[in-house]
Amino acid sequence: MKIVVLDGYTENPGDLSWDGLRELGEVTVYDRTLGGESEVIARIGDAPVVLTNKTVITESVLAACPSVRYIGVLATGYNIVDVEAAAKRGIPVCNIPSYCAESVAQLTFALLLEICHHAGDHSRAVHEGRWTSSVDFCFWDFPLIELLGKTIGIVGYGRIGRAVAKIADAMGMRVLACSRHTPQEPGPAEIVPLDELLARSDVVSLHCPLNADSQGLIGERALSLMKDGAILLNTARGGLLDEAAVAAALRSGKLFAAGVDVVSAEPIRADNPLLTAENCVFTPHIAWAPKDCRVRLMETAVGNVRAFLAGSPVNVVNG
């Protein structure tokens, strides 16, 4: 059984092992596949099992690779695969759910706390000698924000959203959430419609999937509903933001700050409007990347392939 991994480097830059996958077949791992559809097609060849992280698999790729019987996504989000085209061909597309919820929640608050305290900026100032030469026992270069009593609105209340709610509650924040499905156990969150959440929240944090309905979810209309001086966080998918509208809101002061781990085109393009916006904190799509998370991802990916080979695929997103 031939197994092809199209872009394995981000999942395993050398600190993990592909041996679990190699026990299931003849494995070829490409660090990156950057040459477009023709290269994707050539690398898949006659392999029945294909794993991808961010390499796009389109209907035309599937048409050119009739041997494909299984597609594994090395991530939770699966918008890089034409799942309908795969389903028409009887190809299960299997993702990796729930492997990094706590880590994403952790980074969400890392971004928020950086906005609140600018720890990185102040550390650089200390290293540059500012504190040594200060006549006062302390100094700060930015407004400092206490989260106690503030309201956070969580858009998308799956496992990640619930993990964020738990941390927010522990920090004394009021928690609002909206979700496509009414949660059986809302925990500390008050479940409200999206428009109400936007209007009442001091901090809005996105944890919903990217699809046709959520593309550009936070645009001019949504921003107009938000409080003046609100904070926006996005650790979900870059396409949830109308980035030009968010950048304009940052420049005008409608938004006090934004913290983003994801953008619409990754790696981020030099002309992304958020790069020149005021008070926008970035991390380069790393919420999922602690080694503990990637170990769980690898174990689940291998388990998904094993289940498929046994005739009972799991974590199928198009079945």
PyMOL commands that set and color helices and strands:
alter all, ss='L'
color gray80, all
select helices_A, chain A and resi 19-22+37-44+59-64+83-88+101-117+119-127+159-170+194-200+220-225+238-240+243-252+273-276+291-309
alter helices_A, ss='H'
color red, helices_A
select strands_A, chain A and resi 2-5+26-29+49-52+70-73+93-94+151-155+174-178+190-191+203-206+230-234+255-260+280-282
alter strands_A, ss='S'
color yellow, strands_A
deselect
rebuild
show_as cartoon
